[in-house]
Amino acid sequence: MRIGLFFGSFNPIHIGHLVIADVMADQTDLDEVWFVVSPLNPFKSSSNLLHEFDRFKMVELAIADNYKFRASDVEFNMPRPSYTADTLGYMADKFPQHEFKLIIGEDNLIHFHKWKNHKAILENFGLYVYPRPQVDKSKIKVQHESIRYVDSPMLDISATFIRNSIRNEHSVQYLLPQPVVDYIKLKKFYL
């Protein structure tokens, strides 16, 4: 199978993530999309980050109704910070029957040349890129035949906005799947 790997902290997973994954699973040659929950992104602060098991649980709740989606905790047992190149290599070794593609936002292409082993990622896996608002395409330094641009809605939904809304007791009804809202309320997250 051809699997799209969608990495993120998913703090929390929201409808923007789900829409992108759905487009990738439905409108490309990908058979499935696996949400790879990252314990710690090397480019982000961990101060507002929920425990990885809670973020993984929210992903499971959010995708439970879609047979083309799967949650992956593969990075939980890898050295930290986790680097995408290392995870891709591990996944390719563990699941040699699958072909993996990396799903990233167009904004990530601007700094992709700084990623660990970015050339090997392009050569061995390839990218499925979704559009992001306010991306200055002139700043994208990487071009490669394995980069595939996928047209999809540009939903500029911020997990920070969602966390702040929850903290301030504002509605997040249309930003998160209901099972995720229920889990956040049950656990009293982001208050």
Secondary structure, 3 states (H helix, E strand, C coil): CEEEEEEECCCCCCHHHHHHHHHHHHHCCCCEEEEEECCCCCCCCCCCCCCHHHHHHHHHHHHCCCCCEEEECHHHHCCCCCCHHHHHHHHHHHCCCCEEEEEEEHHHHCCHHHCCCHHHHHHHCCEEEECCCCCCHHHCCCCCCCEEECCCCCCCCCHHHHHHHHHCCCCCCCCCCHHHHHHHHHHCCCC
